[in-house]
């Protein structure tokens, strides 16, 4: 049987612990993150997510089938997919290692379906703040021309609360599939998903006037920001390693860095995405296409 641990797959680096590796490696295929293992799912056109086969132990390797995802979740005593909340990731929440880290911090077991989904209308930029791990995290913005592959995680209510608690600089909004089409790897539509939108806006590139690309090479991003501002070089320079070490050591430094972003005129306030998540957390079963 092929080893499926995050370490064996090269997916075990946690961006919170290694900020220059932000955003981490995303889930590369439809899978079930089960503690520190990644079990592949097989997308089946016309069948709901919960009916997709999952490689459980050596079953798939032996006969090419596997148990249905919801059947396995039920056997594990976990909520099935219809009772979970789909959450779209533009940054490190797409990383299985980061997701494990966040849930473990709240003492929660990890059983999370994670599926790369094609999404239209969402650009990925950089939040105009510096996180407590020292990196500049990704943030979404509305871009009608964009089409990209982003990971959706299906979280149970406790897991959703834990991820909410880790996203203090973001607000969770409901992204409707009708306005922002999302397509599962089976070819079927996803009716909607939650999305974390920065409370600070996204960073603009002064050379282009457009949002800086996010969720890419963190070292290159921090180097570009340092080159663009003498004040940032004084505060956080001379290089990305110094930036992350100084930023994660002191909240006042992070706050001053965010103030410099504002005073440099680099911030685009994101106002074109939905403004809220509603009064009730909708489940996958509630978000029919």
C-alpha positions, -999 to +999 in steps of 0.1 A: +000+000+000+013+035-009+021+055+022-004+084+026+011+103+056+016+140+051+053+135+058+056+108+031+037+130+006+059+160+014+029+180+027+039+182+064+054+217+065+032+240+087+032+276+074+025+290+109+058+274+121+077+281+089+064+315+077+086+317+046+070+285+034+035+302+034+010+293+021+022+257+023+014+230-002-023+227-009-042+194-011-032+182-046-063+161-053-097+153-038-089+137-005-100+130+031-076+145+056-077+120+084-055+130+113-020+131+096-030+110+066-044+120+032-067+094+017-076+100-020-112+104-031-124+095-066-147+121-081-177+105-098-198+126-122-234+129-112-228+115-077-228+137-045-195+142-027-206+118+001-209+090-024-174+094-038-152+064-031-123+069-006-092+048-005-095+033+030-065+012+040-055-010+011-091-014-002-086+008-032-052-006-040-067-041-040-099-037-060-100-001-073-132+008-055-132+019-018-159+028+006-181+059+000-169+089+019-201+093+040-200+056+049-164+060+062-172+092+081-202+075+098-180+045+107-155+070+123-183+087+143-179+119+123-205+141+106-213+133+070-207+158+042-243+171+040-240+183+076-207+200+071-199+236+059-179+241+027-151+266+031-131+280+002-094+286+009-072+312-009-042+308+014-029+284+040-062+268+048-057+249+016-027+232+032-035+199+050-006+206+074-019+240+084-055+226+088-041+199+111-023+226+131-053+248+135-076+220+146-050+205+170-047+238+187-083+234+198-080+198+207-102+187+178-098+155+158-090+159+121-114+144+096-118+169+067-127+163+031-106+186+010-113+191-027-097+213-054-125+232-071-125+255-102-138+289-091-147+319-113-147+355-103-123+354-074-088+369-075-061+361-049-042+390-034-024+399-002-042+410+030-030+445+041-018+433+075+010+412+089-001+380+107+012+369+141+033+342+124+052+370+106+039+364+070+016+385+048-013+362+042-035+359+011-069+375+007-095+373-020-110+401-041-136+402-068-122+397-103-148+388-129-121+376-154-104+352-129-107+314-131-086+294-107-083+262-088-089+266-051-094+241-023-127+237-005-127+220+029-159+206+044-158+214+082-181+203+109-194+230+133-166+226+159-140+227+131-156+258+116-155+276+149-118+267+153-109+280+119-130+312+126-110+317+157-078+316+137-090+342+112-093+373+134-083+396+106-109+382+083-147+381+081-164+350+068-189+355+040-211+332+020-201+330-017-231+320-038-224+296-066-248+315-089-227+346-088-193+329-084-195+295-103-177+267-086-172+233-104-162+201-086-136+178-103-166+155-111-178+183-134-208+190-111-215+225-097-211+234-061-240+256-049-219+278-027-191+280-001-179+302+027-149+325+021-127+346+045-123+382+033-097+405+048-109+432+071-080+453+060-084+452+022-058+439-002-024+453-011-019+471-043+013+470-064+023+507-068+039+498-102+007+485-117-021+499-095-035+463-094-036+439-064-004+422-057-007+384-064-010+364-031-005+328-020+027+326-040+064+328-030+064+345+004+101+354+003+097+371-031+067+390-018+084+403+013+115+412-008+093+432-032+076+450-003+110+459+013+122+473-020+091+494-023+094+512+010+123+526+029+101+527+060+095+490+058+132+483+053+139+503+085+112+485+104+115+449+091+146+447+068+170+439+054+156+406+042+125+383+044+140+363+073+145+394+094+110+405+085+094+372+097+115+371+129+108+407+139+071+406+130+063+374+149+082+386+179+062+418+186+026+428+179+036+465+178+059+458+149+031+441+130+007+470+137+033+495+125+039+475+093+002+476+086+001+514+093+029+518+067+009+499+042-020+524+047+002+555+046+020+543+015-014+543-002-012+506-011-046+495+001-076+485-020-107+481+002-125+450-009-162+460-013-173+439-042-176+405-024-206+395-003-208+415+030-218+387+054-224+350+061-260+352+072-275+345+106-272+307+103-242+287+092-255+268+061-245+232+055-235+216+023-270+201+020-285+236+022-264+249-007-279+231-036-270+244-071 
